[in-house]
Amino acid sequence: MPQQTPDPCESVKDDSLTTVLKPVYRAALSKWKLGIREIRFEIGIALLAIIISIVAILLPQIGIEGKTSTLAATLVALTKVAQDYYTRTQLHKESLGKINIHYDFICSRIKASQSVQDPQKKKDKRLVIMRSIKTWCEKTLDDQEKYLCDF
Amino acid sequence: MLVIMLSDEDRIPDPPDMPEQVKKKKLDREVVDELKSSKIKEAIAKLKRELGIP
């Protein structure tokens, strides 16, 4: 089970901006999590292929000459799978971290905008935040899904 | 066109980049439903009224 992290927007009192921001944040998280699932699936397939190769090597029907080179090739493939898994998982972890920082940042801006006294300044600040949420939404969603960012 | 002069403290950095491969993933049904919900529509309408967006 993934560990639940506290929502940094929880401390922001009820605001329409956070109502719009939260699903955009969840959409970004959802896409990255699907990406991680895909990596795991690919790695699973690769490991299965390697296991099949090892079993094939160990079968007595296969000639002795073939064994060493096949085993070496399997080990190289295994190393590559491990490296690929590590690199791509790290990239995804970093990206998830960046998403949380970005979300936290926008939440702090929303909180700050709530206490601005000058009505025009408040409006300007909130307009900037709203546009930023829209940009994030558009940068996260695929062309077919962009209609969901109509705000 | 509306132009807003931003001070440094108002600037919001660009969102993290998302590779096309990840971007193409189909959203979970529940996330789509959430984005299409009446709660979001009401919040957007309220914001537009508040910010004077037609």
Backbone of each chain as ProteinMPNN parsed JSONL, in Angstrom:
{"seq_chain_A": "MPQQTPDPCESVKDDSLTTVLKPVYRAALSKWKLGIREIRFEIGIALLAIIISIVAILLPQIGIEGKTSTLAATLVALTKVAQDYYTRTQLHKESLGKINIHYDFICSRIKASQSVQDPQKKKDKRLVIMRSIKTWCEKTLDDQEKYLCDF", "coords_chain_A": {"N_chain_A": [[0.837, -1.196, 0.0], [0.612, 2.231, -0.932], [2.195, 4.878, 0.861], [0.288, 7.261, 2.562], [0.556, 10.682, 2.098], [0.455, 13.781, 3.903], [-1.951, 16.153, 2.803], [-0.935, 19.135, 1.434], [-2.646, 21.2, 0.91], [-4.592, 21.1, 2.741], [-4.482, 22.855, 4.842], [-5.377, 25.162, 3.751], [-8.08, 27.284, 3.791], [-11.508, 26.665, 2.778], [-11.843, 27.126, -0.666], [-12.512, 28.197, -3.973], [-10.463, 27.964, -5.788], [-8.802, 25.933, -4.786], [-10.56, 23.856, -5.024], [-10.635, 23.521, -7.747], [-7.974, 23.07, -8.274], [-7.262, 20.637, -6.95], [-8.356, 18.253, -8.373], [-6.823, 18.492, -10.708], [-4.254, 18.114, -9.821], [-4.561, 15.49, -8.889], [-5.013, 14.262, -11.318], [-2.525, 14.522, -12.561], [-0.96, 12.98, -10.805], [-2.188, 10.522, -11.156], [-1.572, 9.898, -13.836], [1.24, 9.584, -13.722], [1.38, 7.458, -11.95], [0.213, 5.451, -13.435], [2.156, 5.253, -15.346], [4.254, 4.191, -13.829], [3.171, 1.72, -13.211], [3.156, 0.618, -15.729], [5.893, 0.401, -16.25], [6.565, -1.53, -14.34], [5.154, -3.667, -15.351], [6.431, -4.077, -17.813], [8.999, -4.72, -16.909], [8.417, -7.035, -15.544], [7.684, -8.732, -17.662], [10.144, -8.839, -19.006], [11.748, -10.068, -17.06], [10.483, -12.509, -16.899], [11.048, -13.512, -19.42], [13.792, -13.792, -19.149], [13.937, -15.734, -17.14], [12.786, -17.88, -18.471], [14.747, -18.232, -20.407], [16.895, -19.057, -18.787], [15.92, -21.449, -17.764], [15.728, -22.835, -20.132], [18.433, -23.053, -20.749], [19.26, -24.768, -18.788], [18.051, -27.09, -19.472], [18.525, -30.452, -20.327], [18.556, -31.202, -23.008], [19.776, -29.25, -24.495], [22.801, -28.396, -26.121], [26.158, -28.535, -24.689], [28.037, -26.635, -25.595], [26.551, -24.4, -26.244], [25.716, -23.422, -23.827], [27.358, -21.654, -22.138], [27.646, -19.21, -23.564], [24.981, -18.499, -23.872], [24.175, -18.231, -21.244], [25.79, -16.086, -20.481], [24.773, -14.084, -22.147], [22.228, -13.944, -21.103], [22.731, -13.001, -18.53], [23.743, -10.469, -19.13], [21.469, -9.34, -20.243], [19.828, -9.401, -18.01], [21.164, -7.595, -16.32], [20.822, -5.27, -17.794], [18.07, -4.971, -17.714], [17.728, -4.524, -14.979], [19.13, -2.109, -14.694], [17.645, -0.402, -16.361], [15.166, -0.478, -15.101], [15.817, 0.714, -12.662], [16.671, 3.33, -13.474], [14.387, 4.376, -14.794], [12.468, 4.179, -12.781], [13.554, 5.879, -10.884], [13.355, 8.32, -12.253], [10.604, 8.596, -12.389], [10.006, 8.77, -9.681], [11.299, 11.14, -9.013], [9.827, 12.895, -10.579], [7.29, 12.657, -9.436], [7.875, 13.8, -6.992], [8.434, 16.435, -7.83], [5.927, 17.185, -8.73], [4.481, 17.218, -6.336], [5.801, 19.293, -5.036], [5.172, 21.432, -6.702], [2.411, 21.511, -6.432], [2.178, 22.074, -3.715], [3.331, 24.585, -3.75], [1.501, 26.12, -5.26], [-0.689, 25.901, -3.589], [0.246, 27.366, -1.397], [0.317, 29.87, -2.551], [-2.386, 30.295, -3.028], [-3.328, 30.408, -0.434], [-1.972, 32.684, 0.44], [-3.171, 34.578, -1.204], [-5.669, 34.81, -0.143], [-5.521, 36.48, 2.015], [-5.028, 39.018, 1.061], [-5.682, 42.462, 1.063], [-6.278, 44.626, -0.688], [-8.638, 44.896, -3.207], [-8.232, 44.826, -6.05], [-5.591, 43.937, -6.303], [-5.84, 41.478, -5.114], [-7.576, 40.219, -6.874], [-5.973, 40.156, -9.187], [-3.864, 38.504, -8.339], [-5.212, 36.106, -7.878], [-6.178, 35.577, -10.371], [-3.843, 35.036, -11.754], [-3.109, 32.675, -10.453], [-5.219, 31.012, -11.171], [-4.876, 30.852, -13.933], [-2.448, 29.57, -13.949], [-3.126, 27.078, -12.918], [-4.731, 26.183, -14.97], [-2.846, 26.028, -17.047], [-1.222, 23.999, -16.02], [-3.036, 21.908, -16.036], [-3.475, 21.652, -18.804], [-0.921, 20.956, -19.633], [-0.689, 18.509, -18.543], [-2.726, 16.83, -19.473], [-3.734, 14.747, -22.207], [-4.278, 15.416, -25.747], [-6.914, 14.603, -26.408], [-8.13, 14.795, -23.984], [-8.099, 17.347, -23.177], [-10.322, 18.982, -23.144], [-11.278, 18.908, -20.646], [-10.007, 20.855, -19.284], [-11.276, 23.255, -19.446], [-11.375, 26.086, -18.344]], "CA_chain_A": [[0.0, 0.0, 0.0], [1.421, 3.442, -0.915], [2.037, 5.658, 2.081], [-0.474, 8.486, 2.364], [1.242, 11.863, 2.594], [-0.547, 14.797, 4.22], [-2.267, 17.073, 1.717], [-0.511, 20.488, 1.851], [-3.741, 22.159, 0.715], [-5.56, 20.939, 3.822], [-4.45, 24.025, 5.723], [-5.993, 26.304, 3.065], [-9.53, 27.21, 4.042], [-12.298, 26.375, 1.58], [-11.614, 28.116, -1.717], [-12.818, 27.634, -5.301], [-9.201, 27.642, -6.47], [-8.332, 24.605, -4.358], [-11.524, 22.892, -5.572], [-10.231, 23.272, -9.13], [-6.593, 22.569, -8.274], [-7.119, 19.255, -6.46], [-8.459, 17.211, -9.415], [-5.716, 18.616, -11.673], [-3.14, 17.452, -9.13], [-4.837, 14.046, -8.892], [-4.847, 13.788, -12.703], [-1.072, 14.397, -12.784], [-0.505, 11.811, -10.031], [-2.757, 9.329, -11.786], [-0.8, 9.574, -15.051], [2.558, 9.066, -13.336], [1.223, 6.137, -11.331], [-0.008, 4.509, -14.541], [3.488, 5.089, -15.945], [5.018, 3.285, -12.964], [2.57, 0.4, -13.39], [3.607, 0.115, -17.03], [7.303, -0.011, -16.097], [6.575, -2.801, -13.602], [4.67, -4.701, -16.26], [7.512, -4.347, -18.781], [10.082, -5.395, -16.189], [7.906, -8.383, -15.28], [7.789, -9.488, -18.919], [11.57, -9.057, -19.274], [12.238, -11.064, -16.097], [9.906, -13.789, -17.297], [11.829, -13.961, -20.579], [15.109, -14.218, -18.654], [13.743, -17.004, -16.423], [12.571, -18.906, -19.512], [16.064, -18.491, -21.007], [17.71, -19.837, -17.835], [15.361, -22.811, -17.744], [16.117, -23.457, -21.404], [19.864, -23.378, -20.657], [19.437, -25.899, -17.883], [17.47, -28.317, -20.029], [19.594, -31.346, -20.806], [18.541, -31.374, -24.46], [20.595, -28.236, -25.161], [24.212, -28.772, -26.144], [27.045, -27.883, -23.713], [28.721, -25.472, -26.204], [25.652, -23.253, -26.251], [25.349, -23.01, -22.477], [28.103, -20.531, -21.582], [27.321, -17.957, -24.24], [23.58, -18.157, -23.591], [24.136, -17.76, -19.859], [26.389, -14.742, -20.475], [23.806, -13.173, -22.767], [21.12, -13.794, -20.152], [23.201, -12.143, -17.44], [23.812, -9.106, -19.678], [20.082, -8.885, -20.361], [19.342, -9.178, -16.645], [21.781, -6.35, -15.854], [20.192, -4.166, -18.521], [16.709, -4.828, -17.164], [17.861, -3.911, -13.658], [19.537, -0.702, -14.884], [16.503, 0.294, -16.952], [14.164, -0.362, -14.055], [16.294, 1.693, -11.676], [16.666, 4.665, -14.076], [13.023, 4.844, -15.049], [11.765, 4.346, -11.51], [14.083, 7.097, -10.266], [12.77, 9.441, -12.991], [9.219, 8.726, -11.963], [9.988, 9.236, -8.286], [11.664, 12.563, -9.053], [8.704, 13.632, -11.151], [6.237, 12.71, -8.419], [8.353, 14.795, -6.024], [8.251, 17.769, -8.427], [4.48, 17.457, -8.746], [4.079, 17.583, -4.979], [6.354, 20.629, -4.739], [4.387, 22.391, -7.484], [1.094, 21.573, -5.793], [2.406, 22.761, -2.45], [3.616, 25.982, -4.083], [0.242, 26.776, -5.656], [-1.505, 25.981, -2.369], [0.728, 28.486, -0.577], [-0.109, 31.102, -3.24], [-3.836, 30.45, -2.791], [-3.444, 30.831, 0.963], [-1.51, 34.08, 0.517], [-4.13, 35.453, -1.907], [-6.873, 34.985, 0.674], [-5.36, 37.546, 3.01], [-4.731, 40.31, 0.42], [-6.79, 43.389, 1.358], [-6.618, 45.416, -1.877], [-9.457, 44.025, -4.085], [-7.646, 44.654, -7.387], [-4.396, 43.079, -6.158], [-6.34, 40.129, -4.8], [-8.121, 39.689, -8.125], [-4.836, 39.869, -10.076], [-3.129, 37.34, -7.834], [-6.026, 34.908, -8.054], [-6.246, 35.319, -11.813], [-2.564, 34.391, -12.093], [-3.163, 31.295, -9.934], [-6.17, 30.247, -11.989], [-4.23, 30.573, -15.23], [-1.383, 28.6, -13.713], [-3.779, 25.763, -12.765], [-5.164, 25.801, -16.331], [-1.628, 25.621, -17.77], [-0.826, 22.697, -15.482], [-4.02, 20.947, -16.548], [-3.221, 21.433, -20.244], [0.373, 20.283, -19.809], [-0.81, 17.151, -18.008], [-3.676, 15.993, -20.196], [-3.547, 14.453, -23.614], [-5.134, 16.256, -26.6], [-8.328, 14.185, -26.33], [-8.668, 15.048, -22.646], [-7.924, 18.765, -22.83], [-11.608, 19.651, -22.947], [-11.512, 18.932, -19.188], [-9.311, 22.036, -18.736], [-11.98, 24.417, -19.971], [-11.666, 27.113, -17.334]], "C_chain_A": [[0.877, 1.253, 0.0], [1.135, 4.259, 0.344], [1.293, 6.952, 1.784], [0.303, 9.671, 2.946], [0.198, 12.931, 2.891], [-0.729, 15.782, 3.067], [-1.889, 18.501, 2.149], [-1.608, 21.523, 1.688], [-4.766, 22.079, 1.845], [-5.63, 22.179, 4.709], [-5.059, 25.274, 5.063], [-7.496, 26.21, 3.27], [-10.285, 27.133, 2.715], [-12.216, 27.496, 0.541], [-11.896, 27.45, -3.073], [-11.539, 27.236, -6.036], [-8.689, 26.258, -6.067], [-9.274, 23.52, -4.896], [-11.142, 22.53, -7.006], [-8.834, 22.629, -9.178], [-6.5, 21.072, -7.952], [-7.294, 18.179, -7.547], [-7.357, 17.281, -10.469], [-4.481, 17.914, -11.104], [-3.329, 15.928, -9.157], [-4.664, 13.462, -10.297], [-3.36, 13.575, -13.001], [-0.53, 13.162, -12.054], [-0.956, 10.514, -10.708], [-1.946, 8.912, -13.012], [0.563, 8.973, -14.694], [2.455, 7.674, -12.726], [0.965, 5.077, -12.395], [1.319, 4.22, -15.243], [4.327, 4.097, -15.157], [4.505, 1.851, -13.133], [3.064, -0.224, -14.707], [5.062, -0.367, -16.953], [7.364, -1.375, -15.411], [6.149, -3.954, -14.507], [5.78, -5.095, -17.245], [8.646, -5.134, -18.12], [9.671, -6.842, -15.905], [8.045, -9.272, -16.504], [9.259, -9.824, -19.199], [12.137, -10.136, -18.337], [11.732, -12.463, -16.442], [10.705, -14.377, -18.468], [13.19, -14.491, -20.133], [14.994, -15.576, -17.947], [13.566, -18.152, -17.439], [13.911, -19.265, -20.156], [16.911, -19.374, -20.097], [17.234, -21.29, -17.794], [15.788, -23.559, -19.01], [17.587, -23.886, -21.376], [20.066, -24.667, -19.855], [18.83, -27.206, -18.423], [18.562, -29.202, -20.637], [19.654, -31.502, -22.323], [19.467, -30.383, -25.161], [22.074, -28.604, -25.05], [25.073, -27.969, -25.19], [27.68, -26.624, -24.296], [27.865, -24.218, -26.109], [25.473, -22.643, -24.876], [26.048, -21.734, -22.007], [27.707, -19.212, -22.235], [25.88, -17.533, -23.954], [23.455, -17.609, -22.172], [24.7, -16.342, -19.765], [25.407, -13.727, -21.042], [22.636, -12.907, -21.821], [21.508, -12.859, -19.013], [23.287, -10.682, -17.897], [22.4, -8.525, -19.76], [19.513, -8.551, -18.984], [19.88, -7.856, -16.083], [21.095, -5.152, -16.499], [18.778, -3.897, -17.98], [16.777, -4.104, -15.817], [18.204, -2.422, -13.775], [18.36, 0.134, -15.376], [15.437, 0.545, -15.89], [14.559, 0.742, -13.075], [16.169, 3.111, -12.24], [15.241, 5.198, -14.23], [12.237, 5.033, -13.759], [12.232, 5.619, -10.81], [13.457, 8.328, -10.915], [11.324, 9.678, -12.534], [9.124, 9.249, -10.53], [10.298, 10.729, -8.222], [10.489, 13.398, -9.545], [7.552, 13.744, -10.163], [6.593, 13.739, -7.343], [8.122, 16.212, -6.531], [6.778, 18.159, -8.444], [4.013, 17.901, -7.364], [4.579, 18.971, -4.6], [5.519, 21.703, -5.444], [3.011, 22.61, -6.843], [1.174, 22.379, -4.495], [2.574, 24.262, -2.689], [2.316, 26.721, -4.423], [-0.678, 26.915, -4.438], [-1.074, 27.177, -1.512], [0.335, 29.826, -1.208], [-1.6, 31.369, -3.023], [-4.051, 30.991, -1.377], [-3.073, 32.307, 1.095], [-2.538, 35.028, -0.117], [-5.362, 35.74, -1.055], [-6.751, 36.159, 1.649], [-5.013, 38.908, 2.397], [-5.945, 41.233, 0.598], [-7.25, 44.161, 0.117], [-7.394, 44.537, -2.876], [-8.836, 43.783, -5.459], [-6.433, 43.721, -7.34], [-4.813, 41.632, -5.928], [-6.834, 39.446, -6.085], [-6.978, 39.276, -9.067], [-4.109, 38.595, -9.643], [-3.909, 36.057, -8.103], [-6.186, 34.544, -9.531], [-4.975, 34.591, -12.28], [-2.585, 32.921, -11.648], [-4.083, 30.435, -10.811], [-5.549, 29.887, -13.341], [-3.151, 29.502, -15.08], [-1.972, 27.187, -13.582], [-4.217, 25.267, -14.154], [-3.959, 25.303, -17.158], [-1.193, 24.224, -17.327], [-1.739, 21.601, -16.031], [-3.708, 20.616, -18.017], [-1.908, 20.701, -20.495], [0.318, 18.822, -19.353], [-1.665, 16.25, -18.897], [-3.336, 15.871, -21.679], [-4.531, 15.3, -24.443], [-6.625, 15.902, -26.478], [-8.965, 14.523, -24.978], [-8.669, 16.528, -22.287], [-9.222, 19.528, -22.632], [-11.938, 19.754, -21.436], [-10.86, 20.141, -18.528], [-9.984, 23.326, -19.184], [-12.349, 25.389, -18.842], [-10.669, 28.271, -17.421]], "O_chain_A": [[1.788, 1.36, 0.821], [0.003, 4.325, 0.824], [1.643, 7.663, 0.842], [0.662, 9.672, 4.123], [-0.831, 12.995, 2.219], [0.245, 16.191, 2.434], [-2.449, 19.023, 3.113], [-1.522, 22.61, 2.26], [-5.694, 22.885, 1.907], [-6.682, 22.513, 5.254], [-5.237, 26.304, 5.712], [-8.113, 25.189, 2.964], [-9.755, 27.494, 1.665], [-12.485, 28.659, 0.84], [-11.558, 26.286, -3.284], [-11.536, 26.282, -6.814], [-8.202, 25.503, -6.908], [-8.842, 22.404, -5.186], [-11.301, 21.386, -7.432], [-8.559, 21.765, -10.011], [-5.755, 20.335, -8.599], [-6.462, 17.276, -7.64], [-6.993, 16.264, -11.058], [-3.763, 17.213, -11.818], [-2.387, 15.178, -9.413], [-4.229, 12.321, -10.455], [-2.98, 12.578, -13.613], [0.258, 12.397, -12.611], [-0.2, 9.548, -10.81], [-1.666, 7.729, -13.208], [0.988, 7.982, -15.287], [3.314, 6.82, -12.946], [1.436, 3.945, -12.281], [1.575, 3.097, -15.676], [5.026, 3.264, -15.735], [5.284, 0.9, -13.192], [3.348, -1.42, -14.782], [5.415, -1.404, -17.514], [8.106, -2.261, -15.833], [6.696, -5.055, -14.445], [6.033, -6.277, -17.479], [9.179, -6.084, -18.694], [10.486, -7.758, -16.016], [8.47, -10.422, -16.402], [9.582, -10.949, -19.58], [12.902, -11.001, -18.762], [12.444, -13.457, -16.301], [10.997, -15.572, -18.502], [13.683, -15.492, -20.652], [15.838, -16.454, -18.127], [14.125, -19.237, -17.277], [14.19, -20.434, -20.422], [17.561, -20.314, -20.556], [18.034, -22.225, -17.79], [16.154, -24.734, -18.971], [17.947, -24.938, -21.904], [20.897, -25.516, -20.179], [19.076, -28.285, -17.884], [19.417, -28.722, -21.381], [20.689, -31.89, -22.865], [19.9, -30.63, -26.286], [22.533, -29.066, -24.005], [24.747, -26.817, -24.903], [27.852, -25.638, -23.579], [28.378, -23.115, -25.92], [25.116, -21.471, -24.762], [25.383, -20.819, -21.523], [27.462, -18.219, -21.55], [25.596, -16.344, -23.81], [22.726, -16.648, -21.927], [24.154, -15.499, -19.054], [25.231, -12.643, -20.485], [22.122, -11.79, -21.748], [20.709, -12.027, -18.583], [22.945, -9.77, -17.144], [22.166, -7.373, -19.396], [18.81, -7.555, -18.812], [19.145, -7.096, -15.453], [20.822, -4.149, -15.84], [18.363, -2.75, -17.818], [15.993, -3.194, -15.547], [17.653, -1.586, -13.059], [18.108, 1.231, -14.878], [14.88, 1.639, -15.795], [13.745, 1.59, -12.709], [15.629, 3.997, -11.577], [14.94, 6.327, -13.844], [11.425, 5.953, -13.657], [11.434, 6.347, -10.221], [13.071, 9.271, -10.223], [10.897, 10.813, -12.324], [8.263, 10.07, -10.214], [9.66, 11.483, -7.487], [10.193, 14.463, -9.004], [6.914, 14.791, -10.059], [5.725, 14.458, -6.847], [7.676, 17.084, -5.785], [6.426, 19.313, -8.202], [3.239, 18.851, -7.24], [3.88, 19.733, -3.931], [5.201, 22.74, -4.863], [2.526, 23.735, -6.732], [0.341, 23.246, -4.227], [2.046, 25.092, -1.949], [2.071, 27.82, -3.924], [-1.36, 27.928, -4.281], [-1.91, 27.903, -0.974], [0.056, 30.795, -0.501], [-2.021, 32.513, -2.856], [-4.845, 31.905, -1.158], [-3.76, 33.078, 1.765], [-2.749, 36.139, 0.369], [-6.015, 36.771, -1.215], [-7.752, 36.752, 2.053], [-4.732, 39.856, 3.131], [-7.08, 40.844, 0.324], [-8.448, 44.333, -0.109], [-6.858, 43.532, -3.345], [-8.9, 42.669, -5.981], [-6.259, 42.849, -8.191], [-4.223, 40.698, -6.471], [-6.553, 38.275, -6.341], [-7.007, 38.199, -9.662], [-3.784, 37.734, -10.46], [-3.335, 35.045, -8.506], [-6.311, 33.374, -9.892], [-5.031, 33.662, -13.086], [-2.135, 32.038, -12.378], [-3.765, 29.293, -11.142], [-5.684, 28.762, -13.822], [-2.965, 28.653, -15.951], [-1.39, 26.219, -14.073], [-4.088, 24.084, -14.469], [-4.046, 24.3, -17.866], [-0.843, 23.378, -18.15], [-1.288, 20.528, -16.43], [-3.684, 19.451, -18.412], [-1.79, 19.925, -21.443], [1.163, 18.009, -19.727], [-1.375, 15.064, -19.059], [-2.744, 16.758, -22.294], [-5.499, 15.835, -23.903], [-7.482, 16.785, -26.45], [-10.189, 14.533, -24.847], [-9.17, 16.921, -21.234], [-9.229, 20.599, -22.024], [-12.759, 20.57, -21.019], [-11.117, 20.429, -17.359], [-9.336, 24.368, -19.287], [-13.512, 25.483, -18.448], [-10.76, 29.224, -16.648]]}, "seq_chain_B": "MLVIMLSDEDRIPDPPDMPEQVKKKKLDREVVDELKSSKIKEAIAKLKRELGIP", "coords_chain_B": {"N_chain_B": [[-6.838, 42.949, -24.563], [-5.989, 41.485, -21.476], [-3.489, 42.58, -19.358], [-1.301, 41.681, -16.844], [0.814, 43.026, -14.466], [3.436, 41.386, -13.045], [4.896, 40.792, -9.884], [7.972, 39.44, -8.567], [7.32, 37.738, -6.483], [4.789, 36.94, -7.125], [4.991, 35.266, -9.238], [4.482, 32.087, -10.656], [6.139, 29.123, -10.941], [6.691, 27.131, -13.941], [4.747, 24.153, -14.496], [5.907, 20.769, -13.679], [7.606, 19.021, -16.303], [6.082, 16.635, -18.468], [6.664, 13.561, -19.894], [5.741, 12.57, -23.252], [4.972, 9.905, -23.427], [3.992, 9.328, -20.873], [2.032, 11.245, -20.677], [0.202, 10.376, -22.526], [-1.136, 8.357, -21.294], [-4.239, 6.977, -20.361], [-6.599, 8.726, -18.423], [-7.675, 7.82, -15.101], [-10.981, 6.623, -14.613], [-12.352, 7.682, -12.393], [-10.984, 10.048, -11.912], [-11.516, 11.511, -14.21], [-14.278, 11.754, -13.907], [-14.302, 13.327, -11.659], [-13.128, 15.683, -12.602], [-15.118, 16.436, -14.309], [-17.204, 16.944, -12.698], [-20.097, 18.465, -11.083], [-19.392, 19.986, -8.965], [-16.862, 21.008, -9.559], [-17.512, 22.479, -11.823], [-19.186, 24.393, -10.695], [-17.358, 25.664, -9.006], [-15.593, 26.752, -10.897], [-17.305, 28.492, -12.265], [-17.889, 30.237, -10.199], [-15.372, 31.291, -9.688], [-14.888, 32.582, -12.122], [-16.843, 34.543, -12.046], [-15.972, 35.968, -9.828], [-13.49, 36.855, -10.729], [-14.118, 38.323, -12.894], [-14.236, 37.196, -15.418], [-15.556, 36.589, -18.598]], "CA_chain_B": [[-6.166, 41.863, -23.844], [-5.673, 41.848, -20.102], [-2.077, 42.361, -19.024], [-1.075, 41.872, -15.406], [2.233, 43.168, -14.122], [3.717, 40.464, -11.94], [6.128, 40.931, -9.111], [8.621, 38.129, -8.477], [6.641, 36.856, -5.526], [3.543, 36.446, -7.712], [5.232, 34.314, -10.32], [4.348, 30.659, -10.335], [6.974, 28.416, -11.927], [5.987, 26.205, -14.833], [4.579, 22.811, -13.92], [6.934, 19.815, -14.125], [7.376, 18.454, -17.637], [5.592, 15.256, -18.486], [6.978, 12.96, -21.194], [4.571, 12.213, -24.062], [4.593, 8.528, -23.094], [3.18, 9.373, -19.652], [0.888, 12.105, -20.984], [-0.769, 9.62, -23.327], [-1.88, 7.385, -20.471], [-5.636, 7.382, -20.174], [-6.904, 9.056, -17.033], [-8.603, 6.935, -14.392], [-12.383, 7.044, -14.745], [-12.781, 8.509, -11.257], [-10.378, 11.38, -12.057], [-12.301, 12.186, -15.264], [-15.565, 12.118, -13.296], [-14.058, 14.429, -10.722], [-12.907, 16.899, -13.396], [-16.371, 16.81, -14.983], [-18.275, 17.036, -11.695], [-20.791, 19.753, -10.936], [-18.65, 20.734, -7.934], [-15.808, 21.733, -10.268], [-18.169, 23.471, -12.681], [-19.642, 25.491, -9.821], [-16.162, 26.397, -8.55], [-15.09, 27.514, -12.042], [-18.256, 29.594, -12.497], [-17.718, 31.178, -9.08], [-14.093, 31.973, -9.923], [-15.049, 33.481, -13.271], [-17.609, 35.719, -11.576], [-15.097, 36.702, -8.909], [-12.373, 37.463, -11.458], [-14.652, 39.104, -14.006], [-13.971, 36.532, -16.713], [-16.853, 36.291, -19.225]], "C_chain_B": [[-5.744, 42.325, -22.449], [-4.201, 41.526, -19.798], [-1.897, 42.642, -17.538], [0.42, 41.964, -15.163], [2.494, 42.283, -12.896], [4.98, 40.836, -11.197], [6.718, 39.52, -8.991], [7.856, 37.174, -7.56], [5.321, 36.303, -6.067], [3.766, 35.355, -8.743], [5.099, 32.864, -9.832], [5.169, 29.907, -11.378], [6.146, 27.465, -12.784], [5.823, 24.843, -14.156], [5.655, 21.856, -14.423], [6.582, 19.231, -15.498], [6.902, 17.006, -17.522], [5.915, 14.65, -19.852], [5.707, 12.525, -21.924], [4.033, 10.827, -23.695], [3.665, 8.491, -21.863], [1.887, 10.159, -19.903], [-0.217, 11.336, -21.712], [-1.571, 8.602, -22.518], [-3.301, 7.877, -20.266], [-5.915, 7.625, -18.698], [-7.837, 8.02, -16.418], [-10.009, 7.514, -14.508], [-12.79, 8.011, -13.62], [-12.188, 9.924, -11.327], [-11.147, 12.187, -13.111], [-13.631, 12.654, -14.665], [-15.411, 13.318, -12.368], [-13.888, 15.748, -11.483], [-14.194, 17.388, -14.077], [-17.493, 17.092, -13.982], [-18.873, 18.436, -11.596], [-20.072, 20.629, -9.902], [-17.562, 21.606, -8.594], [-16.43, 22.836, -11.132], [-18.625, 24.673, -11.866], [-18.457, 26.341, -9.37], [-15.607, 27.274, -9.676], [-16.004, 28.724, -12.313], [-18.08, 30.675, -11.429], [-16.437, 31.998, -9.283], [-14.217, 32.983, -11.064], [-15.823, 34.731, -12.875], [-16.706, 36.608, -10.729], [-14.015, 37.472, -9.666], [-12.824, 38.281, -12.674], [-14.334, 38.526, -15.363], [-15.319, 36.188, -17.35], [-17.04, 34.803, -19.51]], "O_chain_B": [[-5.211, 43.422, -22.279], [-3.739, 40.395, -19.951], [-2.286, 43.697, -17.038], [1.191, 41.106, -15.59], [1.849, 42.426, -11.857], [6.004, 41.154, -11.801], [6.044, 38.531, -9.278], [7.757, 35.975, -7.822], [4.792, 35.323, -5.542], [2.847, 34.609, -9.082], [5.55, 32.5, -8.746], [4.918, 30.043, -12.575], [5.051, 27.051, -12.403], [6.656, 24.436, -13.346], [6.253, 22.094, -15.473], [5.416, 18.984, -15.806], [7.277, 16.272, -16.608], [5.478, 15.182, -20.872], [4.718, 12.156, -21.292], [2.824, 10.6, -23.656], [2.696, 7.734, -21.819], [0.812, 9.802, -19.421], [-1.405, 11.608, -21.537], [-2.562, 8.055, -23.001], [-3.529, 9.063, -20.025], [-5.521, 6.839, -17.837], [-8.67, 7.423, -17.1], [-10.201, 8.73, -14.501], [-13.47, 9.011, -13.853], [-12.805, 10.882, -10.861], [-11.398, 13.38, -12.936], [-14.057, 13.788, -14.879], [-16.271, 14.197, -12.304], [-14.417, 16.785, -11.083], [-14.346, 18.571, -14.379], [-18.606, 17.439, -14.376], [-18.256, 19.434, -11.966], [-20.14, 21.857, -9.961], [-17.373, 22.769, -8.237], [-15.945, 23.967, -11.169], [-18.473, 25.82, -12.287], [-18.53, 27.57, -9.35], [-15.197, 28.409, -9.434], [-15.526, 29.832, -12.559], [-18.116, 31.869, -11.724], [-16.413, 33.213, -9.083], [-13.71, 34.1, -10.974], [-15.503, 35.838, -13.309], [-16.678, 37.828, -10.888], [-13.666, 38.593, -9.298], [-12.001, 38.856, -13.387], [-14.179, 39.256, -16.342], [-16.15, 35.553, -16.701], [-18.079, 34.401, -20.035]]}, "name": "protein", "num_of_chains": 2, "seq": "MPQQTPDPCESVKDDSLTTVLKPVYRAALSKWKLGIREIRFEIGIALLAIIISIVAILLPQIGIEGKTSTLAATLVALTKVAQDYYTRTQLHKESLGKINIHYDFICSRIKASQSVQDPQKKKDKRLVIMRSIKTWCEKTLDDQEKYLCDFMLVIMLSDEDRIPDPPDMPEQVKKKKLDREVVDELKSSKIKEAIAKLKRELGIP"}
